[in-house]
Amino acid sequence: MSGVPRRRFLAMSAAAAASIPLWASVPTAYAAPAAKASRRKSEEEVFELIGRRAQEVMARDKLPGMSVGVMRGGKLVYARAFGVKSVATGARYTTQSVQGMQSTSKNFAATAIMQLVEAGKMNVDRPLVEYLPYFKLHDPRYPRITIRQILAHRSGLPFITPKEMADGENGEFLHPWFDAGAAERYVRSLDDPAWPIDLLAEPGAPDFNYSDLGYDILADVIHKVSGELFEDYCRRHLFEPLGMKQTTFLPKQVPPGRLVSPHVLDASGKPVVSKVYPYARQHAPSSCLHSNVPDMSRWVAMNLNHGSLGRARILSPSSQAQLWTPLGDWPFSPNSSAGWGCTIHNELAGARTIGLYGGFLVQTSVEIQPSRGLTAMAFTNRDSSSDMPDWATGDVCNYALEQMAAL
């Protein structure tokens, strides 16, 4: 995550058809009609309320488009999209539209690492330099960094590089690389004497320092350990086995007409297409997954089914369980922990919840409640900013989970 909106995401992480333009036509306040005490809402009524809540949030936060999905028992039971993919074209946002997932990417990178651990090809408690001997930093403590520390955001690595930080709010994506050598070149660039990198804490110390930089290094680790480029590895070992046909780390692979545009507000407060697209191949593991509601529902179903979906087994049950095992505290939400590329909330929307979140020019939330067999997801094409009162997609997900739990 980069810039003010992404830092705001960290501060409020999990705090919580199509029409044009929804913020002009939908009331800014919506109060659900009081249900009669003598009967419970039907499923159809709950779905209607979820859709209306999504539109209310869109109106409140001036969101051009949004897609929403609800799962029960590992099955997608509700999927709708609202608004537009781009205000410049007016093209409708549909459930098949594909948008950037931002930090949701980290859960996929972590799963790829877990597969390699399960195959006996690597050990996350060994030093990173054993896998990437050319990894070097200005700070002499760098040889002590392990892969587990990177996964837990306890390596001491900063959020992004000093040069990217100096480039300002969009620093990670102002100088994108697109070639297959991006991952290794990025790792080698970290020893640039013009932009020395000092660790923010001792590797492995309790200090939590959220680091896109750390997760981005994992692309090169996966390449060197598996022999496959990170994007190819994920396609062959994650997306294709699970039938995630619209999911990719390479936006050029998104079918024409399906890619969602990110938006910002102009000087008059109206959404416009962002001049910056949040993609740079050197930041693939931390930020560059592209997907949609139907495909993400297959990812969730695999995890809920202990590592398998249909005939495809991605992980053993014990390995999948480790993905949802705390690696350390998550300081941005009360009573929460950091998992393998995910957030583990001991109590959110009424139950233990596994959260996948992302935000930079777009915004994503996936909230999984294993004990209830419920999942809600919401994706939108504008990020949080100072004008937003809440984390918009989390608002919709929390509401959907509460409504579904009451059925």
Buried (B, 14 or more C-beta within 10 A) or exposed (E): BBBEBBBBBBEBBBBBBBBBBBBEEBEEEBEBEEEEEEEEBEBEBBBEBBBBBBBBBBBBBBBBBBBBBBBBEBEBBBBBBBBBBBBEEEBBBBBBBBBBBBBBBBBBBBBBBBBBBBEEEBBBEEBBBEBBEEBBBBBEBBEBBBBBBBBBBBBBBBBBBBBBBEBEBBBBBEEBBEEEBBBBEBBBEBBBEEBEBEBBBEBBBEBBBBBBBBBBBBBBBBBBBBEBBBBBBBBEBBBEBBBBEBBBBBBEEBEEEBBBBBBBEEEEEBBBBBEBBBBBBBBBBBBBBBBBBBBBBBBBBBBBBBBBBEEBBBBBEEBBEBBBEBBBBBBBBEEBBBBBBBBBBEEBBBBBBBBBBBBBBBBBBBBBBBEBBBBBBBBBBBBBBEEBEBBBBBBBBBBBBBBBEEE
